[in-house]
Amino acid sequence: MAVESAVARIGKTIVICGEVKGSEDLVVDGRVEGTISLSESRLTVGPNARVEADLSAKDILVLGHVKGNVIASGRVELRTGCQVEGDIHALRLAVEDNAIFHGRVDLTQAAPQVATKAPETVSAPQTGEAV
């Protein structure tokens, strides 16, 4: 049995206000306000898209307009003609000529880990008589 690998799509006339979550690839060509979270999938913001949301996915391709932070565990691509206003955090970033970007970029190999130290055992003084 063949596994169908169709991509989910939010069309040009669709408006979503709220949270979009999923585990499959998604193409947004409409308007989304809120958050988009695709933990292990690819998000494509199409050329007609107007997104005012924080984006989180494995890989993110931007062709349209995004206002919000962009977080990818893999790669972020900003293509010609796109506009992004927000911070980008990813492993890799590709920016084509004539892409517009306003924000900060953080390219790290992995999420920062805080060094934790095992708590020390402290003996409390004993009160009472010895036997």
Secondary structure as UniProt FT lines:
FT   STRAND          8..10
FT   TURN            12..13
FT   STRAND          15..22
FT   STRAND          26..28
FT   STRAND          31..45
FT   TURN            47..48
FT   STRAND          50..62
FT   STRAND          65..67
FT   STRAND          70..72
FT   STRAND          75..78
FT   TURN            80..81
FT   STRAND          83..85
FT   STRAND          88..90
FT   STRAND          92..95
FT   TURN            97..98
FT   STRAND          100..102
FT   STRAND          105..107
//
